[in-house]
């Protein structure tokens, strides 16, 4: 998959600054909460109950997921829904709607403007790793690497993964963190791991 070409826009510096300020509180290691457990249970029930099914593609399942409406809209706006309908396989770290609310509204709205389609595509491609990596695969790679593994995302940047208790903690190139709240949601063209924050590539 070709790396998204980031465009130089006057608002991009403000966007990066807003992201840094708005997500500063997310830079610490996330803690397990009742809300996180509820999100995990919701997507698990959704996957088992027909909202997400292993015979559908990632794009189709994200479009039908009740907790991924923001991600579904962003994938469509960025022109990546068609890519995630392809054969793959892909591993998608999928931020929930609650994760998107952590991003400052001015930034979220800016991403959805046609002029920033390339910026949005870059952010979304940062959540995709080519190939299928289950939680067991990630755990084995983390152990083999001595506690932390570097993943290469679809946009060509690096994403760090390590264990945090029984979960997998991701650290982005820009330093913010997300935890996998529901792993191994099987797809026809790969696997989805639900996460609790939007990962930010280096811009």
C-alpha positions as CSV (number, residue, x, y, z in Angstrom):
1,X,0.0,0.0,0.0
2,X,1.6,3.4,-1.0
3,X,2.4,5.8,1.8
4,X,0.0,8.7,2.0
5,X,1.6,11.9,0.9
6,X,1.1,14.6,3.6
7,X,0.2,18.0,2.2
8,X,1.6,21.2,3.5
9,X,-1.3,23.3,4.7
10,X,-1.3,26.5,6.7
11,X,-3.5,24.9,9.3
12,X,-1.3,21.9,9.8
13,X,1.0,23.5,12.3
14,X,-2.1,24.5,14.3
15,X,-3.5,21.0,13.9
16,X,-0.3,19.5,15.3
17,X,-0.3,22.0,18.2
18,X,-3.9,21.3,19.0
19,X,-3.2,17.5,19.0
20,X,-0.3,17.9,21.3
21,X,-2.3,20.0,23.8
22,X,-5.5,18.0,23.5
23,X,-3.9,14.6,23.8
24,X,-1.2,15.5,26.4
25,X,-3.3,13.8,29.1
26,X,-3.3,10.6,27.0
27,X,0.5,10.3,27.0
28,X,0.6,8.3,30.2
29,X,-0.1,4.6,30.3
30,X,-3.8,4.0,30.2
31,X,-5.4,2.3,33.1
32,X,-8.0,-0.4,32.9
33,X,-11.4,1.1,33.7
34,X,-15.0,0.0,33.9
35,X,-15.6,2.0,30.7
36,X,-12.8,0.2,28.9
37,X,-14.2,-3.2,30.0
38,X,-17.6,-2.1,28.7
39,X,-16.2,-1.1,25.3
40,X,-14.4,-4.5,25.1
41,X,-17.6,-6.3,26.0
42,X,-19.6,-4.3,23.4
43,X,-17.4,-5.1,20.5
44,X,-17.0,-8.7,21.6
45,X,-20.8,-9.0,21.6
46,X,-21.0,-7.1,18.4
47,X,-18.5,-9.5,16.7
48,X,-20.3,-12.6,18.0
49,X,-23.8,-11.3,17.4
50,X,-23.5,-10.2,13.7
51,X,-22.4,-6.6,13.7
52,X,-18.9,-7.8,12.9
53,X,-18.5,-11.2,11.2
54,X,-15.5,-13.1,10.1
55,X,-16.9,-13.5,6.5
56,X,-16.9,-9.7,5.9
57,X,-14.1,-7.3,5.1
58,X,-12.6,-4.9,7.6
59,X,-14.3,-2.0,5.7
60,X,-17.7,-3.6,5.9
61,X,-17.4,-4.6,9.5
62,X,-16.2,-1.1,10.6
63,X,-19.1,0.4,8.7
64,X,-21.6,-1.7,10.6
65,X,-19.9,-1.4,14.1
66,X,-21.9,0.8,16.5
67,X,-18.8,2.0,18.3
68,X,-16.8,2.9,15.1
69,X,-19.0,5.4,13.4
70,X,-16.3,8.1,13.5
71,X,-13.7,5.7,12.1
72,X,-16.0,4.6,9.3
73,X,-16.7,8.2,8.3
74,X,-13.0,9.0,8.3
75,X,-12.1,6.0,6.2
76,X,-14.7,7.0,3.6
77,X,-13.6,10.6,3.6
78,X,-9.9,9.6,3.2
79,X,-10.7,7.2,0.4
80,X,-9.4,4.2,2.4
81,X,-12.6,2.2,2.7
82,X,-12.0,0.7,-0.7
83,X,-8.4,-0.3,0.3
84,X,-9.7,-2.1,3.4
85,X,-12.2,-3.9,1.3
86,X,-9.3,-5.5,-0.7
87,X,-7.7,-8.9,-0.2
88,X,-5.1,-7.8,2.3
89,X,-4.5,-9.2,4.7
90,X,-4.4,-6.2,7.1
91,X,-4.1,-5.6,10.8
92,X,-6.2,-2.6,11.8
93,X,-5.9,-0.9,15.2
94,X,-9.4,0.6,15.3
95,X,-10.1,3.6,17.5
96,X,-13.6,3.7,19.0
97,X,-15.9,6.7,18.9
98,X,-14.9,7.5,22.4
99,X,-11.2,7.6,21.3
100,X,-12.0,10.1,18.6
101,X,-13.7,12.4,21.2
102,X,-10.3,12.8,22.8
103,X,-9.1,14.6,19.7
104,X,-9.8,18.4,19.8
105,X,-13.0,19.2,17.8
106,X,-11.1,21.7,15.7
107,X,-8.7,19.0,14.6
108,X,-11.4,16.4,14.0
109,X,-13.3,18.8,11.9
110,X,-10.2,19.9,10.0
111,X,-9.4,16.3,9.1
112,X,-12.8,15.9,7.5
113,X,-12.3,18.8,5.1
114,X,-11.6,17.8,1.5
115,X,-8.4,20.0,1.6
116,X,-6.9,17.8,4.3
117,X,-7.8,14.4,2.8
118,X,-4.1,13.5,2.5
119,X,-3.5,14.4,6.2
120,X,-6.4,12.3,7.3
121,X,-5.2,9.4,5.1
122,X,-1.8,9.6,6.8
123,X,-3.4,9.4,10.2
124,X,-5.6,6.4,9.3
125,X,-2.8,4.6,7.4
126,X,-0.8,4.8,10.6
127,X,-3.4,2.5,12.2
128,X,-2.9,-0.2,9.6
129,X,-0.1,-2.8,9.6
130,X,0.3,-4.9,6.4
131,X,-0.3,-8.6,7.1
132,X,-2.3,-10.3,9.8
133,X,-1.0,-10.0,13.3
134,X,-3.1,-11.7,16.0
135,X,-2.6,-10.8,19.7
136,X,-0.6,-14.0,20.1
137,X,1.7,-13.0,17.1
138,X,2.2,-9.6,18.7
139,X,2.9,-11.1,22.1
140,X,5.5,-13.5,20.6
141,X,7.2,-10.7,18.7
142,X,7.3,-8.5,21.8
143,X,8.9,-11.3,23.8
144,X,11.4,-12.1,21.1
145,X,12.4,-8.4,20.9
146,X,13.0,-8.2,24.6
147,X,9.8,-6.5,25.7
148,X,9.0,-4.0,22.9
149,X,8.6,-4.5,19.2
150,X,8.6,-2.0,16.3
151,X,5.9,-2.4,13.8
152,X,6.0,-0.8,10.3
153,X,2.7,0.8,9.5
154,X,1.1,1.2,6.0
155,X,2.3,4.9,5.9
156,X,5.9,3.7,6.4
157,X,6.3,5.0,10.0
158,X,7.1,3.0,13.1
159,X,4.7,2.0,15.8
160,X,5.9,0.6,19.1
161,X,4.1,-2.3,20.9
162,X,4.7,-3.7,24.3
163,X,2.8,-5.6,27.0
164,X,0.9,-3.8,29.7
165,X,-0.4,-6.4,32.1
166,X,-2.7,-8.7,30.0
167,X,-3.1,-6.0,27.3
168,X,-1.0,-4.6,24.5
169,X,0.1,-1.0,24.8
170,X,0.9,1.0,21.6
171,X,3.1,4.1,21.5
172,X,3.0,6.3,18.4
173,X,5.8,8.1,16.7
174,X,4.5,11.3,18.2
175,X,4.5,9.8,21.7
176,X,0.8,9.3,22.5
177,X,-0.4,5.9,23.7
178,X,-3.3,3.6,23.1
179,X,-4.2,0.3,24.7
180,X,-5.9,-2.7,22.9
181,X,-9.2,-3.1,24.6
182,X,-10.5,-5.9,22.4
183,X,-8.1,-8.1,20.4
184,X,-8.5,-10.6,17.6
185,X,-11.8,-9.5,16.0
186,X,-11.5,-11.8,12.9
187,X,-12.1,-10.4,9.4
188,X,-12.3,-11.9,6.0
189,X,-9.2,-9.9,5.0
190,X,-7.3,-9.7,8.3
191,X,-7.9,-8.8,11.9
192,X,-9.1,-5.8,14.0
193,X,-7.8,-4.9,17.4
194,X,-10.0,-2.2,19.1
195,X,-8.0,0.6,20.8
196,X,-8.9,3.4,23.1
197,X,-7.1,6.4,21.5
198,X,-6.3,7.7,18.0
199,X,-2.6,7.1,17.3
200,X,-0.7,10.1,15.9
201,X,2.0,9.7,13.3
202,X,4.9,12.1,13.2
203,X,3.9,15.0,10.9
